[in-house]
């Protein structure tokens, strides 16, 4: 699937995670973007925080409710990079640091408490060690909008193919309530260049709704990273 066309045809995919491998096999690749419809959601930027990033109000005077919009989307735990759409980043980081697995950590969480949308919690983890690379993605969602039931799906990708990645996002499109993502992570192409990937992703997101984008390429052999961040608010 061409991720750029996929994004251009969806005015509101919400928040999205892409994880994959560059065509040469040299880089482990991830991207995370946020979008917003309300002034509060749009009043944000990504800022670097240690090895990861966090969201921050662009104009603190306009911040109405930090709940669900201020969090650390990306954190690094040793040779693992965690990418999520909420504060479950911290849950995964803290519990994996106590020797729990990615899946075990997420069993302590559910979808977001933002009725009537019950936005899915989407998460990814990248593991690079000794020149090998694998990743997993997770979605925690309500049962077709019924908050009494939580559906938990985890997808593992071992020895991922070069030039290939997977894309998961929160909403199938705009609506009221917002329709949750369904199905497996979408198989997409990954380019070799971080600049190409960053620019094409950003240009494909809906101009009115896009807020921030993060892209990282990690050298699988050396662990060296290259990061790109784009914020609409400047």
N, C-alpha and C positions, 0 to 999 in steps of 0.2 A: 504494500500500500504506500502511496505517496502521501507522507504526513502533511506536506504543505497544502495539497488539494483537500485533504480531509479537514484541516483547520479552516481553510477558506470557505468551506461549505457548512460550517457550524458556527453561528454567531456567538454561541455561549457554551463552549465545552467546560467552562468553570476553571478548575485547577487540573493540571496535567503533569504526568511523569513519563519520561522516555528513558529507557536504559538499553544499551546495546554495545556493539563493538565496531570499530572503524574497519573499512575495507581491507587495510593492510594487516589487520590483527594487532597493530601496535598499541592501540588505545582502547581502554574501557571508557564508555561515553554515557553521560547522563544529562538530562535537561529537566527543568521544572519551571512551570509558568503559573501565574495567578491572574485572574480576571475579576471584574467587579461590576455590579449594576448600581449599587448605592454609593452615595458620596463617601460614607465611612469605609467601604471596601476599596474604593478607588484612591483613597487618601493614604497610599502606602508606597514604600520603596523596599528593595532588597539592599542590605548592607552586609559586608563581610564581617564575620565574627569568628576569629581564630581560623580553624581549618574549614569552617562551614559558613553559613549565612543565617540571617534572621530578618524578619519583616520589621519595619519601623514606620511610624506615622510620618508622612511627609510634612504635614502641618499639624503639630501637636495640639494647637488650639481648636482644631476641627475634629479631633478624635472623640467619638461618642461612646463606643463600646469596644474595648480591646478583646473581648471574648470571641474566640474563633478566628480572629484576624491577625493577632500579634503572636508570633511563635518562631521557632527555629526550624525551617524546612530541611536544612542539611546540617548533619553533624558527622564527624569522623571518629570512629572508635578503633584505634590500631590500624589494621589492614581492611577495615570495613567502612564503607561510606553509606550512610543512612539518608534517605530522601523521602519526605512525607508531606502531606498537605495539612498538617496540624501539630498539636503539641504531643501527639504520639511519637514524634521523633525522640523526645526526651524519655518516654516510656521504654522504647526499644533500646536506646542507649543505656539507660540505667539498669534494665533487667538483663540485657546481654552482657553487661559488665559484671553481672553476678552469675554468669554462666548459664543463663536461660537462652533458649533459641528465639529466633525471629518470630516464629509462630506462637511460642509460649508467651512471649511478651505481649503480642497483639490479642491474645485471649483475654487479657485484662481490660480491653477497650471495646467500644462499639462505635457505631456511626455517630455523627454529630447531633447535638440536641437542639436543632434548629427547625422544629416543626413549622410548617408541614413538609419541608423538603427532606429532612433527615439525610443530609448530605453524607455520602459515603466517605469513609476514611480510606485513602489510598496511600500505600507505602511501598518503598523499594529498598533493597539492600544489595550492595555490590561487595564481593569478597575477592581480593587479589592477594595471592600468596605464591611465592616461588615461581613466578612467571605464569601461573594459572589464574583463571578468572571465571567466576560464575556469579549469577545474580538471581534474585527472587523478587516477586511483586505480590502485593496483597490488596484485597478490597474487603472492607467491612461495610455491609449495607443492610438496610431494612428489608423486610419481606414485602416487596411491592408497596412500600409506603406504610406498612404495619409495624409500628415501633415495638410491638411486643415480641418480635422475632428478629434475630440478627443472623444474617447469612455471611459466612466467613470463607473466603476463597484465597488460596495461596498458589502461585504459579512459579515453579523453579526452572531455571535455564542453566544447564551445565555444559561447559565447553561451547559457549554460544558461537554461532556462525559469524564469520567476518562480513562486515557491511550490513549487518542485520540488527534490528532492535525491536523493542516492544513498547507500546504506548497505551497508557491507561489514564482515564480522566474521570471527573466526577459526574458530569451531566451529558446526556445524549443530545441536548439542545436546550434552547430557552423554553420557558413555560411556567405555569403556576398551578400546582407546585412544580418545581424543577424535576424532570425525569432522570432518575439515577442511571449511571452507566450500567450496561448489561453485556454479558458475554465475556470472552477471554480477552486478555491484552492483545491489541492489534499489532500485527507484524508490519514493521516499517523499515525503510532504507535509512542507513546511517552514512553520512559523508565522511571523508578523511579530514576535512578542514573544520576546525572549531569556528572560524570566522564565517564560513559558508553556512554552517548549521545554525549558528546564532542569528545571523541576519535573515535567513530564509524563514526560520521559525517566527521571529518577531514580525516580519512583514506579512506573514500568513494569518496572524491573529487579528480578530476583529478590532478595528481602529478605535471604536467607542468603548469597548469593554476591556481591552488588554491593560494590564497594570505593570507587571514586572516579569522578567525572564532571567533564568540562571542556566548556564551551560558549563559543563566541566569535562575535560579530556584528561584521563589518567594514564600515564605510560605504564603498561602492564609489567615491563621488565624492571624499571627503575623506581616506580611509584611517584615520579614527578607529575605535578598537576598544572594544567592551564585552565583558567576560569574566565568566563565572560558573563557580565551582568548588564542588562538593559532595563532602565526604569523609564516609564512614561513621564513621571513627575521629575522635573529637573530644576 
